[in-house]
Amino acid sequence: MPVSALFCLVVAISDGDTLTARCGTPGAYQQVKVRIAAIDAPERKQAFGQRARQHLAQLCFRQRATLHPVDEDHYGRTVANVRCGGTDVATAQVRAGLAWVYTPYASSGHPGLEALQRQARSSGVGLWSQKRPLAPWDYRKRHARPAQPARTLQNR
């Protein structure tokens, strides 16, 4: 992505790793759906999903955010490194035990995240307080919605 940094206001929190930000100048705002790079938080209906969302809201909702886009995901969201109020959001979520490190993005922009995850795990904070925490990617596989058949005029 050609943009080096976006300066925005966070206007919505979807879950523990996704937010919506209003970026740009007054009169020319653009809403951007952002997936936070380097982490994968529990899904909303998963254990600690609401807690992860609340923690992200405490960090970022109605706060100024700096976004450093790194990619776009298959849902069309901007994948970005995010700072709210000077705090690196991925670091804060992992340190609180409210997100897993997502290694495809962690190695380049967040080399210390895996050590923070090990520390959160050994301390039993957040989702690591569970006996066998279920990674969000495994949760999504288990709870995948079956594909809906294409609607035709005959089956309406």
N, C-alpha and C positions, 0 to 999 in steps of 0.2 A: 504494500500500500504506500502511496507516495506521501501521505500526510505524516509529519514527524510528531506532532502533538496537537491534541484538541483540548480546548479549555471549555468546560461545560458545567451545567448545573444538573444534578441527579434529580429526576422527577418521579421515578418509580423503581421499585425493587420487585423483581419477579420471583426470585429464589435466592439461594445462598451464593450463586455464582453468575447471576444475570441481573442487569439493571438497564434502565432507560435514562438517557441523558439528553438534555437540550443544549446543543452546541451552536456556536456562532455569535453573531452580533445582533443586538435588538432589531427587530423587524426582519431579520434574515435567519431566524433560528432554524435548526434542523434537528429533528429527533433521531437519536441513534440508539438502537438496541445493542447492548454490549454484553458479550460473554467474557468473563474475566479469564485472562490467559493463565495457564499453569496450574489451575485447580479444577476440581470437580466436586461440588458440594452435594450432600444428600438431596434427593428429590423431595418435593413438598410433603408427600404422604409417607415418606420414609422416616424412620427414627432420626431425630435431630434435624429434619428438613426445615421445620418451622423455626427452630432455634437458629439455624444457619442464616435463614432469611432475616430474622430479627437482628442478628448481629451485624449483617451487612447494612441493614437499614440504620442502625445506630452509627455506623461508620460513615455512611454516605448520603442518606436521604436528605434532600434539600441542602446539600453541601456542594461546594465547588469541587470539581474533579478534573484531574489531568489524565487524559487518555493517550496512550501511545499504541496505536493500532499495529498489530503484527500479522493479521490474517482476516479472512472472512470464513465463517463456518458454513456447512451445507444447509443451514436454515436462513442464511443471509445476514446473520448477526456479525457485527464487527468483533473480532477477538482482539482484546487489548490488555496491556498492562495498565492498571488503574491505581491512581493515588487520590485519596480523599483526605482533605485537611492535612496533607503531608504524610499520611500513613499509606504504606503499600498494602492494598486490600488483600491480595493473595497471601502475603505473609501473615496478616492479622487473622484471616480465616483458618489457615493451617495451624498457627500457634494456639488458637482457641480450641483446636480439635473439632472444627466445624467444616472441614473440607479435606479431601485427599489431594495429594500432589498428582497432577496430570502430566506425566513425564514427557510427552511429545513437545510441550511448550516450556516445561520447567528448566530444562538443561541450559537453554540459551539465556533467558532473561532472569531466572531465579535460581541460581546455583545452590543457595543455602536452604531451599525449601525442604529437601529430603531430610536434612538434619533436624529441622524444626518438627517435621512429622514424626520422626523417630522419638524426639523428646516428648511431644504431646502424647504419643502412644505409650511410652514408658511411664508417663505421669498419670495416665488414665483420664485425661481431660476430654470433655465433649463426647463425641461419638466413640472415642477410644475407651470410654467407661463401660461399653457393652462387652459381653463375653466374646461374641463373634460379629463385629460390625460388618455390614454388607456394603460393598463398594457400590456407588451409584450406577456404574456401567453394568454390574451384575443385576441390580434391582431393575433397571430398564429392560434387560433381557427377560427376566422372570415375569414382568408385568407388561410386556409388549402387547399392544392392541392387535387383534387379528386384522389382516387387510380386509377392507370393505370391498365387496364386489362393485364393479362399475355399474352405475345406474343407467338403464336404458328405458326407452318408452314402454317396453313390454313389462318391466318389473316395477313400475311406479305405482 
